[in-house]
Amino acid sequence: MPVDPNTLNDAEKTEHIRKTILEEGRALRRRHPWLERHQNLIGATIMAVSLLGMIASGSLYVMELIPWWVCVPVTAIFASLIHELEHDLIHLMYFKNRPWANDLMLALGWLARASTISPFVRRKLHLHHHKFSGTESDLEERGITNGERWGVRRLLMTGDNMLAVLLRPFTMHSAVREYIRSQKPASPGDARKMRLQQLLAYAPLGNLYYLLFHGWILTQVVLFTARLAGAPINPPDGLATALAALNTFAVVYMLPSFLRTFCLHFISSNMHYYGDVEPET
């Protein structure tokens, strides 16, 4: 029997939507039972195809068979498939009964997208987001710039997770504090451990990625400015070789990561909300 939404309060509407979506998923599996029988294989195949796609796109660029402006978006698209796969792995949609396989796929996905927070840290943040979306303790949404006024600063932070922290330290400190408070740590020691976990959320892959990415941007700015001023810099052979390798790495890995992050966070932060959320009763 159809439900009249006008007779439901907000909590009942939310529960009705959740049950409807779950039932649609179950109905799809009843119509196509192979989806459930081979669900783990489907997930592993998406990971393998995406990784191979990223490698193939980068290889074609290195072999000078495609230009950079093809390599960057194509690689970003394959990386975005891995990001969606990570989301489903966090929700245990793949390898639910094989934790080691689930963890392995999360680790491979992080290697493919080192600009992101560690998926092993994101696990709790994302599940918390589903329960407390849009509230002060929703650290995941605050991390992708939700709730910030639009402008040049937010545009910079939208594609760069590290700048999203560095350009608003007090905001993120407050968000981390509210998140930890919401977890109700059993002792001050547990709270300190949670705080340290958030501090090291990008270590080690993310920290290395942003060190290289920001270093590459700074190098390009310096070289461009020098040429513009009529005093081009000619680095020694060894440094020139290293810069050439860094340029290649930027095209096959770092710029696709930036593009994927910017597109995802731009769309997601406009689809979700922050603030004006009714507290639970």
N, C-alpha and C positions, 0 to 999 in steps of 0.2 A: 504494500500500500504506500503510495507516495507521501512524503513528509512535507507538511506546510512549513517553510522556513520562518514564516511570521509568528509561529507558535513557539519557537525555540529561543532560548537565551544564547549568549555568545559561546559558552562552554558546550552547550548541546549542539550548536551548529558545527563547532570544531570537531567534536566526536563523530557527528554524522558524516562530515567530509572524510575524516580518517577511515571510518568503516566502509564507506562507499569506495574509496580508492583501493583498500585492501581486498574488497570483494571483487572488484574489477580485475585485479591481479590474479586472484584465485580462479576466476572464470576464464581468463586467458590461458592459464595453465591447464585447465580442464579441457579446453578446446584443442590445445597443442601440448600434449603431455611430454613431448620430447624436450620442451624447454626446461622442465624440471629435472628430467632424467640426465640431461647433459649440461646443467647450469654451470658446474665448475669448469667443464671443458670450454664453454662459451666464454667465460671470464678469462681463462688462460689464453684463449685464441685472440681475444681483443688485445691483451697485453702484448703477445708475441707480434701480432700484425702491426701494432702501434710502434713498438720498439724498432722493428725492422723498417717501418716506414720512415722513422726519424733518421735511422742510419743510412737508408738509401737516399733520402733527400740530401743529407749532408755530403754523402759520397759523390753524388752527381754534381754538387757545387764544387767540391774539391777538384773533380776531374774536368771542371769548366764546361759541363754539359748543360747546366742551367744557371741563370744569373741569381744574384743574391735576393732580388725582389720576388723570385719564385720560391727559393729555398726557405726563406724566413716564414711566410704564411703557411706553406705546406707542412713544414716541421711543427709549427705551432698547432695546426689542426690535429696532427697525430698526438702531440703532447696533451691536447685538450681531451682526447679520448681516454688517455691514461688518468687524467684528473677525475673524470666522471667515474672511471673504474675504481679509483681510490675511495670515492664517496661510497660506492656500493660495498667495497671491502670493509669499510668502517662499520657499515650496517650489517656485516656478516652475510651478505647475499651470496658470497662465494667462499668455499672452503670453511664453512661454519664449524665443521667437525674435524678440521685439520688446521689447528692454529699455526703450525710451522709454515704451511703453504700460504696461508693468509698473510703472515708476517713477511714471507719472502716476496710476495707480490707487492706489498706495501713498500718494501725496501727498494725493489726494482723501479717502482713508480717514482720514488723520491730521487733516485739516481737520474731518471729521465727529466725531472723537474726540480732541480736543486734550489730554485728560487723560492720554493714554498717552505712552510713550517714543517717540521718533522711529522710524518703521518702518525707516529706513535704518540706524539703530544696532541696532535689534532683530534685523535679519537675522542677523548673526553670533552674537548672544547666543542666539537661538532654535536655530540649527543646532548650536551648542555644547551647548545643553541636551539635544538628542537624543543626543549622544554621551556626555555626562557627567552625565546626570540624577541628581540627589540628592547629588552630590559637593560639596565645598567651593567648587569653581570654577563651579558652576552658578548664575551670577549672576541669570539670569532667575527661577529658582525662589526664590532668597533675596529677590529684589525684591518678590515677591508674598506675603511673610511666611512662606513655608514654613520650618519648623524653629523657629518662635517659640512660646513658651508661650501658650496661649489665655487671654485676659483682655480688659479694656477697651482696653488699649493696642493689642493685635493687632486688635481689632475696628475701631478708628479707622484703623489702617494698612491694613486690608483694602480699604477703599473710597477711600483717598487715597494715591496713589503718592508724593506729596511728603512726607507725614507718615511714610511707610514709610522714607524716607531720614533725615528730620530727627530722628525719635524713636529712632533707633539708628545714629548716625554711625559708631561704631567697628565695629559688625557689618558695615555696608555697605562701609566702607573695607577691611576684611579680605576681603570677598567680591570686591571689585574687584581687590585685589592678587592673590588666587588666580586669578581669571579671566585677568588679564594674564599672570601667570606661566605658565598653561597654554597660552597662545598662542605661547610661546617667541619673544618679540620679538628681532629680529636685533641690536638695539643699544639702549643707554639712551635714545637719541632716539626710537626707535620705541615704547618703553615709555611715554615721556612723552606721545607723541601719542595713544596708546590711553587713557591716564589722562585726558587732556583731553577726548577724545571721550565718555567716560563721564560726566565732569563736566558736559558740555553736552548730555547725551542728551535733555533735555526742551526745549532751546532751538530756536526761540523760542516755538513755539505752547504747549507745556506750561507754560513759565514764566509766560506771560501768562494762561493759563487759571487756574492756581493763585493768581496774584496777585488776580485778580478773584473767584475762588471763596472764598478765605480772607477777602478784604476784605468780601465780601457776608455771610459768616457772622458776622464781627466786628460789622458794622453791625447785623445783626438782633439779636445778643446785647445790644448797647448799647441799642438802642431798646426791646427787651422789658424789660430790667432797669429802664430809666427809667420805663416805664409801671407796672411792678410796684411801684416805689418811690413812685408817686404823683406823679412829676414828669416827665410825658411831654415828649419833645423834639419841637419843631416846626421842622424845617429850613426855610431860606429857599426860595423858589419854584424857583430854579435847581437847588439840591441835591435838592429833593424830586422834581423831574422826572428827574434823573439816577438817583436811588434807585428810582424807579418803573420806569425802563428796565432797571436792573440786576435788579430783581425779575422782570421778564418774561424777561430773558436766563437767569436762574437756572432758571425753569420749562421753557423750551423747549430749553435746552442743558446747563447746568451740572448740575442735579439728575439728568437722565437719564444723564449721564456718570458721576456718582457711583454711581447705582443699578446701572448696567451693570458698572462696575468692581467694586463690592462683591460682586455675585452671582457674577461670573466668578471672582474671586480666592478667594472663600469656598469655592466648589465645587472649583476647581482645586487649591488648597492642601491640601484634604482628600483629593483623589484621588491626588496625587503624594506623594512622600516626600523626606525629607532626612536624611542621615546613615545609618550602618550599611550602607554600600554597599561591596561587595567591590572592591578595586582591580583594574585589568586586569593580567593576567599575560602 
